[in-house]
Amino acid sequence: MTLKDSFGRKIEYLRISVTDKCNFRCRYCMPAEGIELKPRDQILSFEDITRIVRAAARLGIWKIRLTGGEPMVRRDIEVLVGMISEVPGVRELSMTTNGSLLTPERAAELKEAGLDRVNISIDTISPERFREITGVGELEPVLAGADAAAEAGLLPVKINMVITENSSREEVEEMKKYCNEKGFILQTIKEFSLYSREEELPFSFDRPQPCDRCNKLRLTADGFFKPCLFSDLEIPVDMDDIEKSIIEAVRKKPLRGTACYNRSMRQIGG
C-alpha cells in the first residue's frame, strides 16, 4: 500500500520518540526553564509502540527511526529494537543518539537485535566546547560510542553537527577531518527554533529536506502523531483503530509548517 497526503507526498518514514528524558542539557534542545517530564504511565509501552509500527507498516511506512530525548536512557531499549525489527514491512530501523551510553556491549546488542545504523549527535570535538554546549556532557564517551557503533556494524555511522551562531569554521573543519579519518558521514544542521524558521548563520550547512518532499510523521513518547515539526497540530493515537489515526495524521499534514509552540524539541525528538 502507498500512503499519500493531500499534496501527493508519499509518507514512508516514522520517527518515534521513545522517551522525553535525556542525560544531556543541550541549550538548543532543552528550554532554559527545563521541561516537565511526562509520568511513566503516560509514556507508550514497548508493546504499544510495536502495535503502532505494525499498523504503520501495513499502510506502507517502512523506515523507522528511534529518537528521544535520548533513546538509550529508556530501559531495555534493545528489547524494543528487537520487537520492531520483526515487524513485516519494516526495511530500515535506525536510531539518533548522543552516543554517551553506546558502549561496545550495548552497540553489539542493538545490532544483534536488528538495529541497522545510528546517527550520533556531536557538535564539536573540543572537550571544553562540548561541555559548554551539552551542559553536563563529556566528549570522550561520546567519541567512544561512535567507535563502538562502527565496530558493531551499525553502518553508516552519521554524525549530526548542529551549527550555531557560536560555531566557528575551524570547528567544522576539525569535525570534517575527524569524520574523514573515521569513515563517518558528517551532516551539518543549522540551529533552528520551533518558533521561527528564518535564522541566518555565517556559513553554509547541509540543506534540510524541503517541505514539498517531506515523507515523515512523528510519534511522541506520550502517544500523539505530529504531522509536521513546525506545527502545533497533534493527533492522539487511538489504540483501538491505529490505522485510522495514522490516516488522519497524514490527511492533516500541512504543505509547510510555520511554528510549534506546544512542545520543545526534546519532547518531539527532532
LINFEN-V208044 format. One record per residue. N is the residue number from 1. SS is DSSP state (helix for helix, strand for strand, loop for the rest). OMEGA is omega in radians with two decimals (* if undefined). NEAR is the number of other C-alpha atoms within 12 Angstrom. Layout:
n = (N;N)
ss = (SS;SS)
omega = (OMEGA;OMEGA)
near = (NEAR;NEAR)
This chain:
n = (1;2;3;4;5;6;7;8;9;10;11;12;13;14;15;16;17;18;19;20;21;22;23;24;25;26;27;28;29;30;31;32;33;34;35;36;37;38;39;40;41;42;43;44;45;46;47;48;49;50;51;52;53;54;55;56;57;58;59;60;61;62;63;64;65;66;67;68;69;70;71;72;73;74;75;76;77;78;79;80;81;82;83;84;85;86;87;88;89;90;91;92;93;94;95;96;97;98;99;100;101;102;103;104;105;106;107;108;109;110;111;112;113;114;115;116;117;118;119;120;121;122;123;124;125;126;127;128;129;130;131;132;133;134;135;136;137;138;139;140;141;142;143;144;145;146;147;148;149;150;151;152;153;154;155;156;157;158;159;160;161;162;163;164;165;166;167;168;169;170;171;172;173;174;175;176;177;178;179;180;181;182;183;184;185;186;187;188;189;190;191;192;193;194;195;196;197;198;199;200;201;202;203;204;205;206;207;208;209;210;211;212;213;214;215;216;217;218;219;220;221;222;223;224;225;226;227;228;229;230;231;232;233;234;235;236;237;238;239;240;241;242;243;244;245;246;247;248;249;250;251;252;253;254;255;256;257;258;259;260;261;262;263;264;265;266;267;268;269;270)
ss = (loop;loop;loop;strand;loop;loop;loop;loop;loop;strand;loop;loop;strand;strand;strand;strand;strand;loop;loop;loop;loop;loop;loop;loop;loop;loop;loop;loop;loop;loop;loop;loop;loop;loop;loop;loop;loop;loop;loop;helix;helix;helix;loop;loop;loop;helix;helix;helix;helix;helix;helix;helix;helix;helix;helix;helix;helix;helix;loop;loop;loop;loop;strand;strand;strand;strand;strand;loop;loop;loop;helix;helix;helix;loop;loop;loop;helix;helix;helix;helix;helix;helix;helix;helix;helix;loop;loop;loop;loop;loop;loop;strand;strand;strand;strand;strand;strand;loop;loop;loop;loop;loop;loop;helix;helix;helix;helix;helix;helix;helix;helix;helix;helix;loop;loop;loop;strand;strand;strand;strand;strand;loop;loop;loop;loop;loop;helix;helix;helix;helix;helix;helix;helix;helix;loop;loop;loop;loop;helix;helix;helix;helix;helix;helix;helix;helix;helix;helix;helix;helix;helix;helix;loop;loop;loop;loop;loop;strand;strand;strand;strand;strand;strand;loop;loop;loop;loop;loop;helix;helix;helix;helix;helix;helix;helix;helix;helix;helix;helix;helix;helix;helix;loop;loop;strand;strand;strand;strand;strand;strand;loop;loop;strand;loop;loop;strand;loop;loop;loop;loop;loop;loop;loop;loop;loop;loop;loop;loop;loop;loop;helix;helix;helix;loop;loop;strand;strand;strand;strand;loop;loop;loop;loop;strand;strand;strand;loop;loop;loop;loop;loop;loop;loop;loop;strand;strand;loop;loop;loop;loop;loop;helix;helix;helix;helix;helix;helix;helix;helix;helix;helix;loop;loop;loop;loop;loop;loop;loop;loop;loop;loop;loop;loop;loop;helix;helix;helix;helix;loop;loop)
omega = (3.07;-3.11;-3.13;3.08;-3.06;3.11;3.07;3.12;3.13;-3.09;-3.04;-2.89;3.10;3.05;-3.03;3.01;-3.07;3.11;3.02;3.12;3.08;3.12;3.03;3.14;-3.09;-2.98;-3.13;-3.12;-3.10;3.06;-3.10;-3.12;-3.10;3.09;3.06;-3.11;3.10;3.05;-3.07;-3.08;3.06;3.14;-3.12;3.07;3.07;-3.13;3.13;3.11;-3.13;3.08;3.12;3.11;3.11;3.12;3.14;-3.14;3.10;-3.14;3.07;3.07;-3.03;-3.09;-3.09;3.03;3.08;3.14;3.10;0.14;3.07;-3.03;-3.10;3.07;3.08;-3.07;3.08;-3.14;3.10;3.12;3.11;3.10;3.13;-3.14;-3.12;-3.09;-3.14;-3.13;3.10;3.12;3.08;-3.08;3.13;3.14;-3.08;-3.12;2.95;-3.04;3.02;3.01;-3.02;-3.13;-3.07;3.10;3.09;-3.13;-3.11;3.09;3.12;3.12;3.12;3.11;3.14;-3.13;3.09;3.08;-3.10;-3.05;3.14;2.85;-3.11;-3.10;3.08;-3.04;3.13;3.02;2.97;-3.12;-3.12;3.12;-3.14;3.12;3.12;-3.09;-3.03;3.14;-3.08;-2.99;3.02;-3.03;-2.99;3.14;3.11;3.08;3.09;3.10;3.09;3.09;-3.13;3.12;3.13;-3.12;-3.13;-3.14;3.08;-2.92;-0.06;3.02;3.10;3.13;3.09;3.12;3.10;3.13;-3.13;3.11;3.12;3.10;3.11;3.06;3.14;3.12;-3.14;3.14;3.09;3.12;3.08;3.14;3.12;-3.11;3.11;-3.13;-3.09;-3.05;3.10;3.09;-3.13;3.03;3.09;-3.03;3.11;3.01;3.11;3.06;3.04;-3.11;-3.10;-3.06;-2.90;3.12;3.08;3.14;-2.98;3.11;-2.92;3.13;3.11;-3.12;3.11;3.07;3.14;-3.07;-3.07;3.06;-3.11;-3.07;-2.97;2.88;3.05;3.08;-3.14;-3.08;-3.13;2.93;3.06;2.98;2.99;-3.14;-3.08;-3.14;-3.08;3.14;3.05;-3.09;3.10;3.10;3.12;3.12;3.01;-3.07;3.05;3.10;-3.04;-3.12;3.10;3.13;3.13;-3.14;3.10;3.13;3.12;-3.13;-3.09;-3.12;-3.12;3.09;-3.12;3.10;3.13;-3.12;3.07;-3.11;-2.98;3.10;3.01;3.11;-3.12;-3.14;-3.11;-3.12;3.05;*)
near = (15;20;30;28;28;18;20;18;24;25;37;34;37;43;41;47;44;47;39;41;33;35;26;36;28;30;27;29;34;31;19;12;10;21;20;14;21;19;13;15;12;17;27;30;26;29;19;27;38;30;28;40;45;30;33;44;33;24;30;29;38;34;35;43;39;45;41;38;37;41;42;38;26;30;18;19;35;29;26;35;42;25;29;40;32;22;28;22;24;33;23;30;38;38;48;38;42;43;41;35;33;39;26;26;18;29;38;25;26;36;32;21;26;32;40;35;38;42;38;45;41;50;43;42;31;26;22;17;22;31;23;22;31;30;22;19;31;29;30;24;23;34;36;25;35;43;34;32;44;33;24;29;23;36;29;26;37;34;42;34;33;35;35;28;17;21;30;21;20;16;25;32;19;21;34;27;18;23;30;16;13;24;21;29;29;33;27;33;27;28;33;27;26;30;20;17;19;13;16;16;19;15;19;21;22;19;13;17;12;14;21;21;20;29;33;39;48;49;44;41;41;34;35;36;42;42;40;39;41;32;30;25;28;32;29;28;32;21;23;13;16;29;27;22;29;44;31;28;34;40;27;26;37;32;24;20;25;20;23;25;21;19;33;34;38;36;41;42;37;39)
